Amino acid sequence: MRNFLSKLTDSGPVKPYYYVKFRWFSGVDLPTVVKNLKHSFSVEEVNLPKNGFYAVSEFPFSEREHVRVQADTLTARLSPFRVILYQRQLEPFTERDMALRKRVLDLYPRHRPTVGYQKEPPFLVKYQEIEESDR
């Protein structure tokens, strides 16, 4: 795996995947999203403290709720108006990672919190090899 990734560093991704997407005007209903995703992915609610550093924010506490959804190598941190998709280590996306990415990007269609454009970073996809008996 290491040789495969080192060959791609000249023309492909050199850092783990990290991408932020947004919603405008109306937030995502997190309880509904959790109910839909928990059958296919690992879902964990992240409880932020209501005092200290997190209490000082321009967003009301209800808009700072977070849910962490994890596939194989891809993790998504969802809040009502923003999602952060990331990998801890540079690895090819599996089929489950691609499914999580697609479902989350459908929920959060905007690239910026305001008008503008941000390009999605490159990523690798892991393909399953087909055995001779399957052909």
C-alpha positions as CSV (number, residue, x, y, z in Angstrom):
1,M,0.0,0.0,0.0
2,R,2.8,2.4,0.9
3,N,4.5,1.9,-2.6
4,F,1.1,2.5,-4.3
5,L,0.6,5.8,-2.5
6,S,4.1,7.0,-2.9
7,K,3.8,6.6,-6.7
8,L,0.7,8.8,-6.7
9,T,2.2,11.7,-4.8
10,D,3.7,13.2,-8.1
11,S,0.3,13.5,-9.7
12,G,-2.3,12.8,-7.1
13,P,-3.2,13.6,-3.5
14,V,-0.4,14.1,-1.0
15,K,-2.5,14.9,2.1
16,P,-5.4,13.2,3.7
17,Y,-8.8,14.3,2.4
18,Y,-10.3,17.4,4.1
19,Y,-13.4,19.1,2.7
20,V,-15.9,21.6,4.2
21,K,-19.4,22.0,2.8
22,F,-22.3,24.3,3.9
23,R,-26.1,24.8,3.7
24,W,-27.7,28.2,3.4
25,F,-31.0,29.4,4.8
26,S,-32.3,26.2,6.4
27,G,-30.3,23.7,8.5
28,V,-30.3,19.9,8.3
29,D,-32.6,18.1,10.7
30,L,-29.9,16.2,12.5
31,P,-32.2,13.6,14.3
32,T,-33.6,12.6,10.9
33,V,-30.1,12.4,9.3
34,V,-28.9,10.3,12.3
35,K,-31.9,7.9,11.9
36,N,-31.1,7.5,8.1
37,L,-27.4,7.0,8.5
38,K,-27.1,4.8,11.6
39,H,-28.0,1.7,9.7
40,S,-25.1,2.0,7.3
41,F,-22.4,3.9,9.3
42,S,-21.1,4.4,12.8
43,V,-22.9,7.5,14.3
44,E,-21.9,9.3,17.5
45,E,-23.4,12.4,18.9
46,V,-20.8,14.9,20.1
47,N,-21.9,16.9,23.1
48,L,-20.2,20.3,23.2
49,P,-19.9,22.0,26.6
50,K,-22.4,24.8,27.1
51,N,-19.9,27.0,29.0
52,G,-16.3,28.1,28.5
53,F,-14.9,28.6,25.0
54,Y,-17.8,27.0,23.2
55,A,-20.4,29.2,24.9
56,V,-18.9,32.3,23.2
57,S,-20.0,31.9,19.6
58,E,-22.0,33.8,17.0
59,F,-24.3,30.8,16.5
60,P,-26.9,29.7,19.0
61,F,-26.1,26.5,20.8
62,S,-28.8,24.6,18.9
63,E,-27.0,25.4,15.7
64,R,-23.7,24.1,17.0
65,E,-24.8,20.5,17.7
66,H,-22.5,18.0,16.1
67,V,-22.8,14.4,14.9
68,R,-19.8,12.3,13.9
69,V,-20.5,9.7,11.2
70,Q,-17.8,7.3,10.3
71,A,-17.4,4.9,7.4
72,D,-14.1,2.9,6.8
73,T,-11.5,5.7,6.3
74,L,-13.8,8.8,6.0
75,T,-15.4,10.7,8.8
76,A,-18.0,13.4,8.6
77,R,-18.8,15.9,11.4
78,L,-22.3,17.2,10.8
79,S,-23.9,20.3,12.2
80,P,-27.1,22.0,11.0
81,F,-25.3,24.3,8.5
82,R,-21.9,22.8,8.0
83,V,-20.2,19.4,7.4
84,I,-16.5,18.6,7.6
85,L,-15.4,15.5,5.7
86,Y,-11.9,14.2,6.6
87,Q,-9.5,11.3,6.8
88,R,-6.9,10.9,9.5
89,Q,-4.5,9.2,7.1
90,L,-4.2,9.2,3.3
91,E,-5.9,6.0,2.2
92,P,-8.1,5.1,-0.8
93,F,-11.8,5.6,-0.3
94,T,-13.7,2.3,0.1
95,E,-17.2,1.7,-1.3
96,R,-18.7,2.7,2.1
97,D,-16.6,5.9,2.2
98,M,-17.9,6.9,-1.3
99,A,-21.5,6.2,-0.1
100,L,-21.1,8.4,2.9
101,R,-19.4,11.1,0.8
102,K,-22.3,11.1,-1.7
103,R,-25.0,11.2,1.0
104,V,-23.4,14.0,2.9
105,L,-22.6,16.1,-0.2
106,D,-26.3,15.8,-1.3
107,L,-27.3,17.3,2.1
108,Y,-24.8,20.2,2.0
109,P,-24.7,21.6,-1.5
110,R,-22.8,24.8,-0.9
111,H,-19.0,25.3,-1.1
112,R,-18.8,28.4,1.0
113,P,-20.8,29.9,3.9
114,T,-21.4,32.8,1.5
115,V,-21.2,33.2,-2.3
116,G,-17.9,31.8,-3.7
117,Y,-16.4,28.5,-4.8
118,Q,-14.0,26.0,-3.3
119,K,-12.6,23.1,-5.3
120,E,-12.9,19.6,-3.8
121,P,-9.5,18.1,-3.0
122,P,-8.3,15.0,-4.9
123,F,-8.9,11.6,-3.3
124,L,-8.1,8.0,-4.1
125,V,-10.7,5.3,-4.6
126,K,-10.1,1.6,-3.7
127,Y,-11.4,-0.8,-6.3
128,Q,-12.0,-4.4,-5.6
129,E,-10.2,-6.9,-7.8
130,I,-12.4,-9.3,-9.8
131,E,-11.2,-12.9,-9.6
132,E,-11.1,-15.1,-12.7
133,S,-14.0,-17.2,-11.5
134,D,-16.2,-14.1,-11.3
135,R,-15.7,-13.0,-14.9
